[in-house]
Amino acid sequence: MTTPVTAPITGIVWKVLVSVGDSITPEQAVLILESMKMEVPVVSPCKGVVHSIEVAEGQPVEDGDRVATILPAE
C-alpha cells in the first residue's frame, strides 16, 4: 500500500528534492513549492521509499493535489 504526499497550498513546484527509489524519513522535504514569493517545503508523512513523483519543476499545483507517492517502510 502506498501513501500519497499532497500539496498543502496552491503554488508552483520550485524544486524537486528526491528521486524515485530514494529512501525517505518522516518530515523529510520531498519538494519545495513557491507561493506568493514564499518557499514552502512539502514533507513526507512517513518513512519509506519514493515510489513516484507526480509533478515536474515549474508545474502549478492546487491545494490537496498529489505530488508524490511513498511506499512505506515496514
PyMOL commands that place a pseudoatom at each C-alpha (Angstrom):
pseudoatom trace, name=CA, resn=MET, resi=1, chain=A, elem=C, hetatm=0, pos=[0.000, 0.000, 0.000]
pseudoatom trace, name=CA, resn=THR, resi=2, chain=A, elem=C, hetatm=0, pos=[1.301, 3.473, -0.875]
pseudoatom trace, name=CA, resn=THR, resi=3, chain=A, elem=C, hetatm=0, pos=[0.962, 6.779, 0.937]
pseudoatom trace, name=CA, resn=PRO, resi=4, chain=A, elem=C, hetatm=0, pos=[0.274, 9.994, -1.000]
pseudoatom trace, name=CA, resn=VAL, resi=5, chain=A, elem=C, hetatm=0, pos=[2.200, 13.210, -0.454]
pseudoatom trace, name=CA, resn=THR, resi=6, chain=A, elem=C, hetatm=0, pos=[-0.070, 16.173, -1.147]
pseudoatom trace, name=CA, resn=ALA, resi=7, chain=A, elem=C, hetatm=0, pos=[0.447, 19.891, -1.682]
pseudoatom trace, name=CA, resn=PRO, resi=8, chain=A, elem=C, hetatm=0, pos=[-0.515, 21.885, 1.431]
pseudoatom trace, name=CA, resn=ILE, resi=9, chain=A, elem=C, hetatm=0, pos=[-1.140, 25.058, -0.619]
pseudoatom trace, name=CA, resn=THR, resi=10, chain=A, elem=C, hetatm=0, pos=[-1.628, 26.244, -4.185]
pseudoatom trace, name=CA, resn=GLY, resi=11, chain=A, elem=C, hetatm=0, pos=[1.664, 27.176, -5.838]
pseudoatom trace, name=CA, resn=ILE, resi=12, chain=A, elem=C, hetatm=0, pos=[4.340, 26.325, -8.381]
pseudoatom trace, name=CA, resn=VAL, resi=13, chain=A, elem=C, hetatm=0, pos=[6.771, 23.427, -7.942]
pseudoatom trace, name=CA, resn=TRP, resi=14, chain=A, elem=C, hetatm=0, pos=[10.053, 25.265, -7.443]
pseudoatom trace, name=CA, resn=LYS, resi=15, chain=A, elem=C, hetatm=0, pos=[12.414, 22.318, -6.813]
pseudoatom trace, name=CA, resn=VAL, resi=16, chain=A, elem=C, hetatm=0, pos=[12.027, 18.538, -6.548]
pseudoatom trace, name=CA, resn=LEU, resi=17, chain=A, elem=C, hetatm=0, pos=[14.433, 17.295, -3.853]
pseudoatom trace, name=CA, resn=VAL, resi=18, chain=A, elem=C, hetatm=0, pos=[14.113, 13.488, -4.174]
pseudoatom trace, name=CA, resn=SER, resi=19, chain=A, elem=C, hetatm=0, pos=[14.112, 10.861, -6.917]
pseudoatom trace, name=CA, resn=VAL, resi=20, chain=A, elem=C, hetatm=0, pos=[12.142, 7.662, -7.405]
pseudoatom trace, name=CA, resn=GLY, resi=21, chain=A, elem=C, hetatm=0, pos=[13.794, 4.919, -5.343]
pseudoatom trace, name=CA, resn=ASP, resi=22, chain=A, elem=C, hetatm=0, pos=[15.244, 7.255, -2.705]
pseudoatom trace, name=CA, resn=SER, resi=23, chain=A, elem=C, hetatm=0, pos=[14.822, 6.270, 0.949]
pseudoatom trace, name=CA, resn=ILE, resi=24, chain=A, elem=C, hetatm=0, pos=[12.970, 8.951, 2.874]
pseudoatom trace, name=CA, resn=THR, resi=25, chain=A, elem=C, hetatm=0, pos=[12.301, 9.741, 6.528]
pseudoatom trace, name=CA, resn=PRO, resi=26, chain=A, elem=C, hetatm=0, pos=[9.189, 11.225, 8.153]
pseudoatom trace, name=CA, resn=GLU, resi=27, chain=A, elem=C, hetatm=0, pos=[9.046, 15.019, 7.751]
pseudoatom trace, name=CA, resn=GLN, resi=28, chain=A, elem=C, hetatm=0, pos=[11.817, 14.967, 5.097]
pseudoatom trace, name=CA, resn=ALA, resi=29, chain=A, elem=C, hetatm=0, pos=[11.205, 17.547, 2.360]
pseudoatom trace, name=CA, resn=VAL, resi=30, chain=A, elem=C, hetatm=0, pos=[10.156, 15.962, -0.925]
pseudoatom trace, name=CA, resn=LEU, resi=31, chain=A, elem=C, hetatm=0, pos=[9.900, 19.217, -2.878]
pseudoatom trace, name=CA, resn=ILE, resi=32, chain=A, elem=C, hetatm=0, pos=[9.571, 22.951, -2.455]
pseudoatom trace, name=CA, resn=LEU, resi=33, chain=A, elem=C, hetatm=0, pos=[6.586, 24.973, -3.625]
pseudoatom trace, name=CA, resn=GLU, resi=34, chain=A, elem=C, hetatm=0, pos=[6.723, 28.677, -4.352]
pseudoatom trace, name=CA, resn=SER, resi=35, chain=A, elem=C, hetatm=0, pos=[3.583, 30.536, -3.371]
pseudoatom trace, name=CA, resn=MET, resi=36, chain=A, elem=C, hetatm=0, pos=[3.205, 34.291, -3.009]
pseudoatom trace, name=CA, resn=LYS, resi=37, chain=A, elem=C, hetatm=0, pos=[7.024, 34.686, -3.058]
pseudoatom trace, name=CA, resn=MET, resi=38, chain=A, elem=C, hetatm=0, pos=[7.422, 32.212, -0.164]
pseudoatom trace, name=CA, resn=GLU, resi=39, chain=A, elem=C, hetatm=0, pos=[9.173, 28.842, -0.337]
pseudoatom trace, name=CA, resn=VAL, resi=40, chain=A, elem=C, hetatm=0, pos=[7.059, 26.115, 1.268]
pseudoatom trace, name=CA, resn=PRO, resi=41, chain=A, elem=C, hetatm=0, pos=[8.535, 22.628, 1.819]
pseudoatom trace, name=CA, resn=VAL, resi=42, chain=A, elem=C, hetatm=0, pos=[6.269, 19.645, 1.151]
pseudoatom trace, name=CA, resn=VAL, resi=43, chain=A, elem=C, hetatm=0, pos=[7.267, 16.832, 3.520]
pseudoatom trace, name=CA, resn=SER, resi=44, chain=A, elem=C, hetatm=0, pos=[6.826, 13.077, 3.638]
pseudoatom trace, name=CA, resn=PRO, resi=45, chain=A, elem=C, hetatm=0, pos=[4.214, 11.830, 6.108]
pseudoatom trace, name=CA, resn=CYS, resi=46, chain=A, elem=C, hetatm=0, pos=[6.109, 8.566, 6.723]
pseudoatom trace, name=CA, resn=LYS, resi=47, chain=A, elem=C, hetatm=0, pos=[9.353, 6.619, 6.433]
pseudoatom trace, name=CA, resn=GLY, resi=48, chain=A, elem=C, hetatm=0, pos=[9.731, 4.688, 3.195]
pseudoatom trace, name=CA, resn=VAL, resi=49, chain=A, elem=C, hetatm=0, pos=[10.869, 4.756, -0.421]
pseudoatom trace, name=CA, resn=VAL, resi=50, chain=A, elem=C, hetatm=0, pos=[9.800, 7.272, -3.057]
pseudoatom trace, name=CA, resn=HIS, resi=51, chain=A, elem=C, hetatm=0, pos=[7.512, 5.254, -5.362]
pseudoatom trace, name=CA, resn=SER, resi=52, chain=A, elem=C, hetatm=0, pos=[6.592, 8.035, -7.801]
pseudoatom trace, name=CA, resn=ILE, resi=53, chain=A, elem=C, hetatm=0, pos=[6.851, 11.769, -8.345]
pseudoatom trace, name=CA, resn=GLU, resi=54, chain=A, elem=C, hetatm=0, pos=[3.701, 13.157, -9.935]
pseudoatom trace, name=CA, resn=VAL, resi=55, chain=A, elem=C, hetatm=0, pos=[4.912, 16.692, -10.758]
pseudoatom trace, name=CA, resn=ALA, resi=56, chain=A, elem=C, hetatm=0, pos=[7.772, 18.488, -12.500]
pseudoatom trace, name=CA, resn=GLU, resi=57, chain=A, elem=C, hetatm=0, pos=[9.630, 21.671, -11.630]
pseudoatom trace, name=CA, resn=GLY, resi=58, chain=A, elem=C, hetatm=0, pos=[7.691, 24.697, -12.856]
pseudoatom trace, name=CA, resn=GLN, resi=59, chain=A, elem=C, hetatm=0, pos=[4.336, 22.910, -12.744]
pseudoatom trace, name=CA, resn=PRO, resi=60, chain=A, elem=C, hetatm=0, pos=[1.411, 24.611, -10.965]
pseudoatom trace, name=CA, resn=VAL, resi=61, chain=A, elem=C, hetatm=0, pos=[-0.385, 22.608, -8.256]
pseudoatom trace, name=CA, resn=GLU, resi=62, chain=A, elem=C, hetatm=0, pos=[-3.540, 23.161, -6.233]
pseudoatom trace, name=CA, resn=ASP, resi=63, chain=A, elem=C, hetatm=0, pos=[-4.024, 22.613, -2.504]
pseudoatom trace, name=CA, resn=GLY, resi=64, chain=A, elem=C, hetatm=0, pos=[-4.520, 18.863, -1.986]
pseudoatom trace, name=CA, resn=ASP, resi=65, chain=A, elem=C, hetatm=0, pos=[-3.007, 17.708, -5.300]
pseudoatom trace, name=CA, resn=ARG, resi=66, chain=A, elem=C, hetatm=0, pos=[-0.930, 14.543, -5.075]
pseudoatom trace, name=CA, resn=VAL, resi=67, chain=A, elem=C, hetatm=0, pos=[2.713, 15.457, -5.761]
pseudoatom trace, name=CA, resn=ALA, resi=68, chain=A, elem=C, hetatm=0, pos=[4.405, 12.139, -4.891]
pseudoatom trace, name=CA, resn=THR, resi=69, chain=A, elem=C, hetatm=0, pos=[3.737, 8.657, -3.570]
pseudoatom trace, name=CA, resn=ILE, resi=70, chain=A, elem=C, hetatm=0, pos=[5.692, 6.883, -0.821]
pseudoatom trace, name=CA, resn=LEU, resi=71, chain=A, elem=C, hetatm=0, pos=[5.927, 3.132, -0.339]
pseudoatom trace, name=CA, resn=PRO, resi=72, chain=A, elem=C, hetatm=0, pos=[6.010, 2.998, 3.484]
pseudoatom trace, name=CA, resn=ALA, resi=73, chain=A, elem=C, hetatm=0, pos=[8.767, 1.014, 5.220]
pseudoatom trace, name=CA, resn=GLU, resi=74, chain=A, elem=C, hetatm=0, pos=[7.663, -1.990, 7.279]
for i in range(1, 74): cmd.bond("trace and resi %d" % i, "trace and resi %d" % (i + 1))
show_as sticks, trace
zoom trace
